[in-house]
Amino acid sequence: MDITGQEYKQMNKQAAPRSPVLKNCVLAFLVGGLICAVGQVVVELATGAGMAIKEARLLCSLTLIALSAVLTGLNVYDNIAKHAGAGTLVPITGFANSIVSPAIEFKSEGLVLGMAAKMFIIAGPVLVYGISTSIVYGLVMFVLSLF
């Protein structure tokens, strides 16, 4: 039986369950907002305790990274992500999760060839392109500042 690409798309559309787009968007918004609110609470508590705003923001980043890593290690973050979807991709927590998850998964293969080698398998491209882009952007801004 030969089918065209268009026929295949139609068959797939009929067989696939409908995605609850509105529900997914609302959950992503709420969970992402909750993660950001936790960060803001950390900043407010730190500044209220007398910490400078720069240090309070640093503490916020460190707290969110540590919390994400611990929750990933306890398999809680992935369960939250199943329900919240894109809401858990708030950059700093999602990035921490993308480093800790492969480290846990490949730990059984050893520290060097398992965990260390595969830790950046998901986050590696983000690091490479993020760092490369920031260097290019910095060079462009430097050249433009000369004029």
GUBATOR-537170 format. One record per residue (C-alpha): residue number from 1; residue in one letter; x, y, z. Coordinates in nm, 2 decimals. Layout:
% residues N
(NUM; A; (X; Y; Z))
...
//
This chain:
% residues 147
(1; M; (0.00; 0.00; 0.00))
(2; D; (0.16; 0.32; -0.12))
(3; I; (0.04; 0.64; 0.05))
(4; T; (0.15; 1.00; -0.01))
(5; G; (0.28; 1.23; 0.24))
(6; Q; (-0.04; 1.42; 0.25))
(7; E; (-0.24; 1.10; 0.31))
(8; Y; (-0.01; 1.00; 0.59))
(9; K; (-0.05; 1.34; 0.76))
(10; Q; (-0.43; 1.30; 0.74))
(11; M; (-0.42; 0.95; 0.89))
(12; N; (-0.18; 1.07; 1.16))
(13; K; (-0.41; 1.36; 1.24))
(14; Q; (-0.71; 1.14; 1.28))
(15; A; (-0.53; 0.88; 1.49))
(16; A; (-0.34; 1.12; 1.73))
(17; P; (-0.51; 1.24; 2.04))
(18; R; (-0.59; 1.61; 2.05))
(19; S; (-0.35; 1.81; 2.26))
(20; P; (-0.51; 2.02; 2.54))
(21; V; (-0.33; 2.34; 2.42))
(22; L; (-0.51; 2.58; 2.66))
(23; K; (-0.45; 2.36; 2.96))
(24; N; (-0.08; 2.32; 2.87))
(25; C; (-0.04; 2.69; 2.83))
(26; V; (-0.21; 2.77; 3.16))
(27; L; (0.00; 2.51; 3.35))
(28; A; (0.32; 2.63; 3.19))
(29; F; (0.24; 2.99; 3.28))
(30; L; (0.15; 2.90; 3.64))
(31; V; (0.45; 2.68; 3.71))
(32; G; (0.69; 2.91; 3.53))
(33; G; (0.55; 3.20; 3.73))
(34; L; (0.58; 3.00; 4.05))
(35; I; (0.95; 2.93; 3.98))
(36; C; (1.00; 3.30; 3.92))
(37; A; (0.81; 3.39; 4.23))
(38; V; (1.03; 3.16; 4.44))
(39; G; (1.33; 3.35; 4.29))
(40; Q; (1.18; 3.68; 4.38))
(41; V; (1.10; 3.57; 4.73))
(42; V; (1.47; 3.47; 4.77))
(43; V; (1.58; 3.81; 4.64))
(44; E; (1.33; 4.00; 4.87))
(45; L; (1.44; 3.80; 5.18))
(46; A; (1.81; 3.85; 5.11))
(47; T; (1.77; 4.22; 5.05))
(48; G; (1.55; 4.25; 5.36))
(49; A; (1.82; 4.09; 5.56))
(50; G; (2.06; 4.36; 5.45))
(51; M; (2.23; 4.19; 5.15))
(52; A; (2.31; 4.41; 4.85))
(53; I; (2.09; 4.36; 4.54))
(54; K; (2.38; 4.21; 4.33))
(55; E; (2.45; 3.95; 4.59))
(56; A; (2.08; 3.88; 4.65))
(57; R; (2.04; 3.81; 4.28))
(58; L; (2.34; 3.58; 4.29))
(59; L; (2.19; 3.40; 4.59))
(60; C; (1.86; 3.37; 4.39))
(61; S; (2.04; 3.20; 4.10))
(62; L; (2.23; 2.97; 4.32))
(63; T; (1.92; 2.88; 4.52))
(64; L; (1.72; 2.80; 4.20))
(65; I; (2.00; 2.59; 4.05))
(66; A; (2.05; 2.40; 4.38))
(67; L; (1.68; 2.34; 4.42))
(68; S; (1.64; 2.22; 4.06))
(69; A; (1.94; 1.99; 4.09))
(70; V; (1.81; 1.84; 4.42))
(71; L; (1.46; 1.80; 4.28))
(72; T; (1.60; 1.63; 3.97))
(73; G; (1.81; 1.40; 4.18))
(74; L; (1.49; 1.30; 4.38))
(75; N; (1.30; 1.25; 4.05))
(76; V; (1.06; 1.52; 4.15))
(77; Y; (1.15; 1.78; 3.89))
(78; D; (1.08; 1.54; 3.61))
(79; N; (0.74; 1.46; 3.76))
(80; I; (0.66; 1.83; 3.78))
(81; A; (0.77; 1.87; 3.42))
(82; K; (0.53; 1.60; 3.30))
(83; H; (0.24; 1.81; 3.41))
(84; A; (0.38; 2.16; 3.37))
(85; G; (0.56; 2.11; 3.04))
(86; A; (0.73; 2.43; 2.92))
(87; G; (0.68; 2.60; 3.26))
(88; T; (0.98; 2.41; 3.40))
(89; L; (1.20; 2.54; 3.12))
(90; V; (1.25; 2.87; 3.30))
(91; P; (1.61; 2.91; 3.18))
(92; I; (1.81; 2.86; 3.50))
(93; T; (1.61; 2.57; 3.64))
(94; G; (1.57; 2.39; 3.31))
(95; F; (1.94; 2.43; 3.24))
(96; A; (2.03; 2.28; 3.58))
(97; N; (1.79; 2.00; 3.51))
(98; S; (1.95; 1.93; 3.17))
(99; I; (2.29; 1.89; 3.33))
(100; V; (2.19; 1.68; 3.63))
(101; S; (1.96; 1.44; 3.44))
(102; P; (2.23; 1.29; 3.21))
(103; A; (2.48; 1.29; 3.50))
(104; I; (2.24; 1.07; 3.70))
(105; E; (2.14; 0.85; 3.40))
(106; F; (2.50; 0.77; 3.30))
(107; K; (2.65; 0.75; 3.66))
(108; S; (2.65; 0.37; 3.63))
(109; E; (2.90; 0.38; 3.34))
(110; G; (3.16; 0.54; 3.57))
(111; L; (3.27; 0.88; 3.68))
(112; V; (3.49; 0.96; 3.38))
(113; L; (3.33; 0.78; 3.08))
(114; G; (2.98; 0.79; 3.22))
(115; M; (2.89; 1.09; 3.43))
(116; A; (3.16; 1.34; 3.33))
(117; A; (3.15; 1.25; 2.96))
(118; K; (2.78; 1.26; 2.92))
(119; M; (2.68; 1.53; 3.17))
(120; F; (2.67; 1.80; 2.89))
(121; I; (2.51; 1.58; 2.63))
(122; I; (2.19; 1.79; 2.64))
(123; A; (2.32; 2.12; 2.76))
(124; G; (2.64; 2.11; 2.55))
(125; P; (2.49; 2.26; 2.23))
(126; V; (2.33; 2.54; 2.44))
(127; L; (2.67; 2.62; 2.59))
(128; V; (2.86; 2.61; 2.26))
(129; Y; (2.61; 2.83; 2.07))
(130; G; (2.54; 3.05; 2.37))
(131; I; (2.91; 3.12; 2.44))
(132; S; (2.98; 3.16; 2.06))
(133; T; (2.70; 3.40; 2.01))
(134; S; (2.79; 3.61; 2.31))
(135; I; (3.15; 3.64; 2.18))
(136; V; (3.03; 3.74; 1.84))
(137; Y; (2.79; 3.99; 2.00))
(138; G; (3.07; 4.13; 2.21))
(139; L; (3.29; 4.17; 1.91))
(140; V; (3.02; 4.35; 1.71))
(141; M; (2.95; 4.58; 2.00))
(142; F; (3.32; 4.65; 2.05))
(143; V; (3.36; 4.74; 1.68))
(144; L; (3.05; 4.96; 1.68))
(145; S; (3.18; 5.14; 1.99))
(146; L; (3.49; 5.24; 1.79))
(147; F; (3.28; 5.45; 1.56))
//
